[in-house]
């Protein structure tokens, strides 16, 4: 037993010595500095990721890298339906072995990864499935840093999503300006006889008429041209 313990201790010291040698050899590699900027990824982990991933340009996109790491979902399709079988476990098993300890550290020290995993759990995903999805996201982040040559930015996703959100807000504002709704007291709109009688009763009520705000229907140029050229019978407020 003592001989086995001594052998294990010798192997551990040898492994640590080799790790220090690799870190020293790759200390000037810019890729190591890029991955080391990710919270939860240490220097040795960055070196290991660089050695396993290699040149990122050999992958057409990040999906190929995720599939090469065996983190892509495996689905069986048949005439009876579709059955999800989890991740494929294909490709580089060493890369997966590096990622899973990293995702445990990233969950504690990386707010972006932690929020992503928590969101998956909130959506009803099992914890293990959410952790695997977090490992795939961490790999995507590493790929983006290697390709762009930029260090980690925790606000990247928020900054990227803001212009799209602003554009959607502008589109909604424009659509609300061009939208035209029939006023509650408009008797020329195509309505039922019962609704017409109800609206007449409201118009006849002075208190109701005084409380109604003025409604302005704004339409775009194309809609104005269409209404100007349309026959009188076809013009209606929708």
Order of alpha helices (4+ residues) and beta strands (2+ residues): alpha-alpha-alpha-alpha-beta-beta-alpha-alpha-alpha-alpha-alpha-alpha-alpha
